Structure formats: C-alpha cells, structure tokens
C-alpha cells in the first residue's frame, strides 16, 4: 500500500471508529488544486490535523494527526499544535493506530 493510501486508510478507519464510539468529529482536508485556467486554489489550514472534533460533555476542542510508517510532523504541524491548538486549551493527538487514538481520547476525558 502506498504512503498516501495507508494514511488515507488510517484516517478513514479512525473516523469510522470515532463515530461508532460517539465522538463528534470530522475530517480536516487541506491541499490545493489547479483550475482549468492554471490558477492554484488552496484550501484548509496548513499544518492542521487530519481530524477535528469536540469532546463531550465539556466541549474541549481536539485535533488528531495520523502518521504512518516513519512519518513525522512537519514544522507547520508542530507550530499549529503548539501555537494554535494547545496554547488555546485544545488537545492535539499524534497517532499511528486507531486504538492509540481512542486510548488518548479516553484518557483526556477521564
């Protein structure tokens, strides 16, 4: 399985399991595309996590970043984690498996 395919599968599986576990969350897509006229249109926030959500019952914001293989956070992701999410009281989770993500969310809500 190619890197992007493995990453996409991990995010997809995580979203499915989070929904089944009752978490309120959604995918956070970022990227760019080229229009028919040759202009690039960017969307999403550079460095943002793959999954965004709200932890019940207290409403704490969280982002989760999926990594596969030897994947590491980019500088933009590290800065987003520190200065956007955590500085404002949110939870940021870096995960490599769905059970790891679910365990981190359970720990944050107990």
Secondary structure, DSSP 8 states (H G I E B T S, - for coil): --HHHHHHHHHHHHHHHHHHTT-EEEE---EEEE-TTS-EEEES-TT--SEEEEETTTTEEEEEEE--TT----HHHHHHIIIIIGGGT-EEEEESSHHHHHHHHHHHT-
